[in-house]
Amino acid sequence: MRTGNVPTVTRVSRDPTFAGTPPERAIPALLDRYGPRLHALATRLCRNRSDAEDMVQDVFLRAFRKWPTFRGEADAGTWLYAIAARSCKTRTRRKGGSDRRMPAMSQLMPWNERTIMEVAAAASGTESHAETQEAIARVQTEIVRLPEHLRLPGGLKEVLELSVEDTASALGLAENTVKTRLHRARLALRKAMTARAAAVAAPAPLYEKQVCVDLLRAKMDAMDRGGVGAGFKVPQAEVCARCRAVFRELDLVQSACAHMGDGAMPESLRARLLAVIASQRASGGPTTHRRRGRRPVTGSGASRERR
């Protein structure tokens, strides 16, 4: 998982011994390692700074209280992000439910477009840096406008860089449902990104439409499996210039999302969170006591934890 500019701290992933670390040491380590990326995600999901900071605080307070349920059998970041996903879903319900509007897939597909982005059409290594940065900035602005049911899986997969499996587990959805929503989210962001970009005439496709459909599906599957361009093995010579440009645009979308988590959490927020955690410790902190019949949560089962 990328950490961008996040400082190196105590190792917290797949370490059974760390799971026994007292929460007053473990949660600050999690805060330093995962807090900046969680804050970046929250600012896109919650749409305003105050709600974003409240969400981050809620996540780390929940993590502090639930720390005794973590057994170190899964990645601590995934465990933490599952708490974040549930927190976001709860906040959405409180505000009146999910926005279910979804653009028709036919409106998002590139087949009938007559132009492509100038930066995407450029030969590899000759792209304009300024235009690339403008495209990335447009994606980072537009993600907040996605419907919630596209924005949340997109944020978990592309901003936090969870796997499709972990994203599905965190949201309580089937993996195929997550993939469908991811594909629509990427295409919607690509559409928004290209709408206001410098463009050139799109080359005519070289193949029948079904070939392009199959190539696009293969590209999306590769993006599901990893980061920008990961696992897409089709030789470039077998992809026409039009499809290469579309794929480059999709790579720009994924790169823009991945870089949303770069940078630091506001120091004022970090200090406040540490103070809140300290006050929780002073008031007694989390307990290892569990209700009768309640099992500890480990691995992907963290997403199914009962409140």
HELIX and SHEET records of a PDB file:
HELIX    1   1 PHE A   18  GLY A   20  5                                   3    
HELIX    2   2 PRO A   23  CYS A   46  1                                  24    
HELIX    3   3 ARG A   49  LYS A   66  1                                  18    
HELIX    4   4 TRP A   67  THR A   69  5                                   3    
HELIX    5   5 ALA A   76  ARG A   94  1                                  19    
HELIX    6   6 MET A  105  LEU A  108  1                                   4    
HELIX    7   7 GLU A  118  ALA A  121  1                                   4    
HELIX    8   8 HIS A  129  GLU A  142  1                                  14    
HELIX    9   9 ILE A  143  ARG A  145  5                                   3    
HELIX   10  10 GLU A  148  GLY A  154  1                                   7    
HELIX   11  11 GLY A  155  VAL A  159  3                                   5    
HELIX   12  12 VAL A  164  LEU A  171  1                                   8    
HELIX   13  13 GLU A  175  ALA A  195  1                                  21    
HELIX   14  14 LYS A  209  ARG A  225  1                                  17    
HELIX   15  15 GLN A  236  GLU A  238  5                                   3    
HELIX   16  16 ALA A  241  ALA A  258  1                                  18    
HELIX   17  17 HIS A  259  GLY A  261  5                                   3    
HELIX   18  18 GLU A  267  ALA A  282  1                                  16    
HELIX   19  19 GLY A  299  ARG A  304  5                                   6    
SHEET    1   A 2 THR A 115  MET A 117  0                                        
SHEET    2   A 2 ALA A 199  ALA A 201 -1                                        
END                                                                             
